[in-house]
Amino acid sequence: MAQPIAQGERPEKFSGNDFKRWHQKMLFYLTTLNLARFLSEEVPVVSEGETDTQKTAAIDAWGHGDFLCRNYILNGLSDTLYNVYSSATTARALWVSLEKKYKTEDAGLKKFILGKFLDFKMVDSKTVINQVQEFQMILHDLHAEGMKLSESFQVAAMIEKLPPLWKDLKNYLKHKRKEMELEDLIVRLRIEEDNRLSEMKSEKLQIEAKANLMEQNGNTSIKRKRVDYKAKNGRAKMIKENCYNCGKPIIWPRIADFLRKIKRMFQRSGLYL
């Protein structure tokens, strides 16, 4: 005897995005409830004059099952979409209407994702690993839409989309004879980026150290100039004073120079102090 299928988890409400995923989840959910057949069965028709009690009961049972299936689907829609599709009279009519609307849009989505794949190019202003993750999401979307790409093609595409400053590594990887798996390439790029970041950090510290040293030397030179009070040619500085008789400024030599001059004057005149 076949075992009944355990009831699956109710899908999240569909709001108009990613119909393919919601469609598959809802179909599985209805299957666990034994209601999936109402998505394809037509409404039973009773012939005129037919009064078979069992057939009438079967039709009533079908109507009850269709009612449940229809409302499970409606309750899996957002409030906005619920209002749009609540006028559907049967589960089959509702299901077909949703497929016509959103499967057509999914066909356009394939072209959109393929365009993203072709246009994607890494830039130097972002970290390479973050951009690799973005590219992996695009590859995942392509696979979800049924566009399968071989691993060797994915590796070649990722190498080709590396940023301009990675040109040397890009050329090296392109001419490498041994094929790489996608995960190996990602690990290689992560190590390369970590090394580049370490080098940049080291260079930055060296530049800052040189700048600090130059600044300290400049401050020391200024201080030395400020405390150097010795006059040129070894001569003593002049002292400016005002005459206390007339008030006019007069310039006096330092006391020692003054005394030496007086002494020389007396010596020339034959007088000695």
C-alpha positions as MATLAB code, in Angstrom:
seq = 'MAQPIAQGERPEKFSGNDFKRWHQKMLFYLTTLNLARFLSEEVPVVSEGETDTQKTAAIDAWGHGDFLCRNYILNGLSDTLYNVYSSATTARALWVSLEKKYKTEDAGLKKFILGKFLDFKMVDSKTVINQVQEFQMILHDLHAEGMKLSESFQVAAMIEKLPPLWKDLKNYLKHKRKEMELEDLIVRLRIEEDNRLSEMKSEKLQIEAKANLMEQNGNTSIKRKRVDYKAKNGRAKMIKENCYNCGKPIIWPRIADFLRKIKRMFQRSGLYL';
ca = [
       0.000    0.000    0.000;
       1.364    3.426   -0.995;
       2.334    5.650    1.904;
       0.711    9.121    1.954;
       3.069   12.007    1.196;
       3.851   14.224    4.187;
       2.502   17.748    3.838;
       5.183   20.097    2.545;
       5.974   23.599    3.728;
       3.660   26.286    2.409;
       5.498   28.407   -0.200;
       6.106   32.097    0.427;
       3.646   34.476   -1.188;
       4.251   35.206   -4.867;
       4.512   38.927   -5.620;
       5.432   38.777   -9.295;
       9.127   37.859   -9.092;
      10.833   34.494   -9.643;
       7.707   32.711  -10.846;
       9.584   29.554  -11.802;
      10.700   28.853   -8.244;
       7.299   29.666   -6.733;
       5.557   27.563   -9.423;
       7.631   24.489   -8.539;
       7.153   24.945   -4.788;
       3.404   25.426   -5.099;
       3.072   22.371   -7.363;
       4.927   20.235   -4.820;
       2.840   21.642   -1.974;
      -0.436   20.841   -3.769;
       0.873   17.353   -4.558;
       1.457   16.649   -0.854;
      -2.179   17.689   -0.276;
      -3.405   15.380   -3.080;
      -4.827   18.397   -4.898;
      -2.444   18.685   -7.881;
      -4.879   16.835  -10.209;
      -7.284   19.761  -10.070;
      -4.707   21.864  -11.944;
      -5.389   19.924  -15.142;
      -8.826   18.315  -14.786;
     -11.878   19.852  -16.362;
     -15.145   20.329  -14.476;
     -17.172   17.072  -14.679;
     -20.315   17.359  -16.784;
     -23.564   15.608  -15.871;
     -25.654   14.448  -18.791;
     -29.292   15.485  -18.942;
     -31.590   13.136  -17.126;
     -28.701   11.518  -15.280;
     -29.629   11.039  -11.611;
     -27.065    8.559  -10.452;
     -26.504    9.316   -6.788;
     -22.889    8.157   -6.751;
     -21.981   10.273   -9.794;
     -23.582   13.309   -8.231;
     -21.616   12.714   -5.038;
     -18.384   12.407   -7.049;
     -19.071   15.709   -8.752;
     -19.696   17.348   -5.391;
     -16.427   15.900   -4.067;
     -14.573   17.205   -7.122;
     -16.055   20.649   -6.573;
     -14.892   20.608   -2.945;
     -11.359   19.566   -3.926;
     -11.204   22.185   -6.671;
     -12.378   24.819   -4.190;
      -9.548   23.891   -1.790;
      -6.925   23.819   -4.554;
      -8.019   27.177   -5.947;
      -7.897   28.865   -2.552;
      -4.526   27.362   -1.641;
      -3.150   28.960   -4.802;
      -4.871   32.287   -4.138;
      -3.545   32.352   -0.579;
      -0.069   31.839   -2.027;
      -0.334   35.181   -3.847;
       0.371   38.660   -2.536;
      -2.657   40.802   -1.666;
      -2.366   42.729   -4.923;
      -2.249   39.598   -7.095;
      -4.982   37.975   -5.000;
      -7.346   40.769   -6.013;
      -6.366   40.366   -9.670;
      -6.863   36.584   -9.899;
      -9.628   35.932   -7.360;
     -12.244   35.987  -10.133;
     -10.944   32.688  -11.581;
     -13.725   30.085  -11.229;
     -11.568   26.942  -11.053;
      -8.090   25.978   -9.918;
      -7.185   24.996  -13.488;
      -8.294   28.361  -14.906;
      -6.303   30.179  -12.210;
      -3.181   28.065  -12.798;
      -3.280   28.480  -16.574;
      -3.788   32.232  -16.236;
      -0.712   32.574  -14.001;
       1.409   30.472  -16.358;
       0.431   32.501  -19.412;
       1.302   35.736  -17.656;
       4.568   34.884  -15.899;
       6.099   32.147  -18.048;
       6.131   34.653  -20.904;
       7.928   37.116  -18.644;
      10.400   34.385  -17.669;
      11.321   34.036  -21.347;
      12.243   37.730  -21.339;
      14.106   37.177  -18.071;
      16.436   34.702  -19.789;
      17.485   37.364  -22.277;
      17.953   39.867  -19.458;
      20.205   37.511  -17.448;
      22.188   36.594  -20.555;
      22.703   40.309  -21.216;
      24.010   40.772  -17.652;
      26.450   37.911  -18.209;
      27.785   39.381  -21.453;
      28.036   42.965  -20.117;
      29.582   42.092  -16.739;
      33.108   43.466  -16.322;
      35.125   43.799  -13.125;
      36.474   47.226  -12.129;
      39.465   48.312  -10.035;
      37.369   50.375   -7.605;
      35.827   47.264   -5.974;
      37.388   44.188   -4.408;
      37.782   41.337   -6.868;
      36.314   38.724   -4.516;
      33.082   40.706   -4.100;
      32.806   40.999   -7.870;
      33.508   37.270   -8.250;
      30.527   36.604   -5.984;
      28.347   38.871   -8.150;
      29.457   36.963  -11.238;
      28.691   33.636   -9.551;
      25.126   34.838   -8.882;
      24.710   35.599  -12.586;
      25.988   32.107  -13.442;
      23.530   30.637  -10.934;
      20.647   32.542  -12.549;
      21.691   31.269  -15.979;
      21.675   27.692  -14.712;
      18.279   28.214  -13.062;
      16.891   29.304  -16.430;
      18.175   26.135  -18.087;
      21.229   27.681  -19.758;
      23.983   25.292  -18.728;
      27.613   26.369  -19.104;
      30.576   24.014  -18.840;
      32.990   24.618  -15.966;
      35.894   25.306  -18.334;
      33.799   28.008  -20.026;
      32.940   29.571  -16.646;
      36.643   29.633  -15.684;
      37.640   31.239  -18.987;
      34.850   33.824  -18.698;
      35.839   34.779  -15.134;
      39.500   35.224  -16.142;
      38.491   37.375  -19.106;
      36.418   39.672  -16.861;
      39.233   40.507  -14.387;
      39.882   44.274  -13.891;
      42.593   46.254  -15.773;
      45.110   46.304  -12.880;
      45.076   42.499  -12.892;
      46.272   42.364  -16.489;
      49.514   40.488  -15.700;
      47.753   37.742  -13.739;
      45.025   37.622  -16.375;
      47.567   36.969  -19.146;
      49.337   34.375  -17.007;
      46.123   32.444  -16.321;
      45.003   32.651  -19.946;
      48.233   31.024  -21.149;
      48.371   28.410  -18.415;
      48.165   24.990  -20.016;
      46.756   23.062  -17.074;
      43.003   23.523  -16.763;
      41.663   24.923  -13.498;
      38.423   24.191  -11.738;
      36.230   27.138  -10.810;
      36.826   26.759   -7.066;
      40.611   26.596   -7.603;
      40.478   29.820   -9.602;
      38.489   31.581   -6.875;
      41.018   30.475   -4.226;
      43.862   31.734   -6.458;
      42.173   35.121   -6.853;
      41.528   35.385   -3.114;
      45.204   34.730   -2.283;
      46.331   37.233   -4.919;
      44.033   39.925   -3.559;
      45.155   39.318    0.041;
      48.797   39.694   -1.054;
      48.049   42.920   -2.916;
      46.218   44.389    0.059;
      49.140   43.496    2.357;
      51.627   45.187    0.004;
      49.484   48.312   -0.216;
      49.221   48.465    3.567;
      52.999   48.086    3.942;
      53.680   50.842    1.388;
      51.227   53.129    3.137;
      52.981   52.642    6.489;
      56.369   53.403    4.903;
      55.077   56.612    3.331;
      53.549   57.730    6.638;
      56.822   56.998    8.475;
      58.834   59.067    5.963;
      56.342   61.923    6.199;
      56.561   61.932   10.010;
      60.374   61.919    9.882;
      60.482   64.863    7.466;
      58.046   66.777    9.651;
      60.166   66.164   12.766;
      63.365   67.296   10.972;
      61.620   70.442    9.795;
      60.473   71.334   13.307;
      63.988   70.794   14.712;
      65.528   73.111   12.086;
      63.037   75.850   12.911;
      63.763   75.555   16.618;
      67.495   75.811   16.017;
      67.073   78.984   13.990;
      65.007   80.544   16.742;
      67.570   79.957   19.492;
      70.590   81.042   17.390;
      71.089   84.561   18.707;
      74.718   84.949   17.634;
      75.242   87.748   15.143;
      77.042   87.306   11.820;
      80.890   87.530   11.729;
      80.964   86.911   15.448;
      80.085   90.515   16.279;
      77.990   91.300   19.281;
      74.443   92.488   18.763;
      73.659   96.149   19.316;
      71.349   97.207   22.099;
      68.802   99.868   21.257;
      67.960  102.386   24.015;
      66.414  105.841   24.282;
      68.346  108.752   25.666;
      66.896  109.750   29.026;
      67.792  113.409   28.347;
      66.420  114.009   24.856;
      64.335  110.840   24.385;
      65.887  110.036   20.991;
      66.926  106.450   20.283;
      70.637  105.751   20.558;
      72.510  102.523   19.913;
      75.040  101.335   22.521;
      77.520   98.559   21.958;
      77.751   95.848   24.485;
      79.673   96.855   27.618;
      82.751   94.741   26.832;
      83.160   96.217   23.338;
      82.734   99.718   24.721;
      85.466   99.242   27.307;
      87.882   97.821   24.716;
      87.370  100.834   22.436;
      87.991  103.273   25.296;
      91.152  101.418   26.201;
      92.488  101.612   22.617;
      91.747  105.356   22.472;
      93.776  106.014   25.593;
      96.637  103.858   24.315;
      96.835  105.824   21.027;
      96.921  109.078   22.951;
      99.726  107.784   25.199;
      97.504  107.537   28.217;
      96.940  104.366   30.163;
      94.110  103.405   32.396;
];
